[in-house]
Amino acid sequence: MSHDSWAEPWKIKMVEPLRMTTREEREAAIRDAGYNSFLLRSDDVYIDLLTDSGTSAMSDYQWAGIMLGDEAYAGSRSFYHLVDAVHEVYGYEEVVPTHQGRGAEHILSQILIEPGDAVPGNMYFTTTRFHQEHAGGHFYDVIIDEAHEPDSLHPFKGNIDLAKLAAVVEEYGVERIPYVSFETNVNMAGGQPASMANLREVYEYCSANGILVMLDATRALENAYFIQQREHGYADTPIHDILREICSYSDGATVSSKKDNLVNIGGLLLLRDPELARKARSLLVAFEGLHTYGGMSGRDMEALARGIEEMAASDTHVRSRVGQVEYLGDGLIKHGIPIVRPVGGHAVFLDARAILDHLPQEHFPAAALTAALYLDAGVRGMERGIVSAGRDKETGENHHPKLELTRLAIPRRVYTQSHMDVTIESIARVHENREDVRGLQFTYEPEELRFFQARFEPVG
Ligand SMILES: *Cc1c(COP(=O)(O)O)cnc(C)c1O
């Protein structure tokens, strides 16, 4: 079947009721939450765009798999189904299951990184960088400059800058660089893809120098979609084949299955070298579980195997997924609301600095906008600005990130087009009355990862 719409390739069989709240109830809820969206109860939220992690809706085929999961401690049938699905869709030979993405990052960092090593990567992801540094590595950001510009329309803002990479190799020497950490559809840059040409070029450069390339393939499916849409020569290539080609330019990958893979929990460490896989499995049994379950139950693995098959079975799934994100972004652009462009694969980012230009960054515009949005119609986003950036460890001063954003991440297969319309209307209303939004100040500031548990009150 061929049509131009991103319309969903599924219909709804089971529904989950949502609680509608009044303005008064939301005022009480956000006050009780210290104006921090992380501290709201989900029962007080109407449309929950806090994260797309572990919030996907599973299909009837996956739910049927939950009943069929084999809970054998060793050699579970569901594990072998998972291995087959990975071979078919990603193409890596060695499959090491973990409880979620950070479990895979932990094992990979421990088997490859020695204290004092350098690990170049494109921007960073919080848990990925934590595990690299925890193993004694130094992280170096080698993403292209455009990734840090909210207004740059570069189609592949996730690309690695080869000159920056070569400079790290020059400084450290190849023997101190265990691998290049290459994230697909870079989360912290707004869900921005890398091009196939860049993936190929980085792999060729690294292979020639004896350096491994490890993908963070958590969002490789969404990256494959953007390659199909934007890169010369791929318009007629099926997503399945593009995804396989992306993975072919690497020696392994970590995957958080809570994103592309359409399940609520799970992760994967995928490798080609059997010797490396042997090392990984010997740590796995200490930190995660036996090598045929690694922290997942049999039914989790069965649902995951089916989710992996389903996401790549045809192009319609990812087209509809990214199509819905673009629908939300385009609707906001039509209302003249400043957002990060191009719209990414998993989320729309509101430019809070531009929207609330009467607030200094010290009054936390993105946190204030996130709270104002919740108050208006019960839509929950997440602050990604000065609060998330934290303080400088040495000087104690706030970091002042260029990007001061409210993130609206879209769960997969969960909300409808009318939910997106409500979200657009609500943001347009907040935007119209933006002069009324007051800044916030801390009443409680945690020392580590302060954005999760900080509490605020309106300024003045
Ligand atoms: C979510 C995520 C992770 C971490 O995975 P968890 O399953 O949450 O542990 C790593 N990398 C990227 C790009 C992610 O989006």
The ligand as a Gaussian input file, in Angstrom:
#p B3LYP/6-31G(d) Opt

LIG

0 1
 C       18.049000       6.205000      27.085000
 C       19.377000       6.221000      26.483000
 C       20.450000       5.533000      27.059000
 C       20.369000       4.832000      28.392000
 O       19.515000       3.757000      28.352000
 P       18.646000       3.265000      29.613000
 O       17.865000       2.128000      29.050000
 O       17.809000       4.416000      30.065000
 O       19.614000       2.816000      30.653000
 C       21.665000       5.560000      26.392000
 N       21.822000       6.234000      25.247000
 C       20.816000       6.910000      24.670000
 C       21.036000       7.641000      23.407000
 C       19.554000       6.943000      25.270000
 O       18.567000       7.640000      24.691000

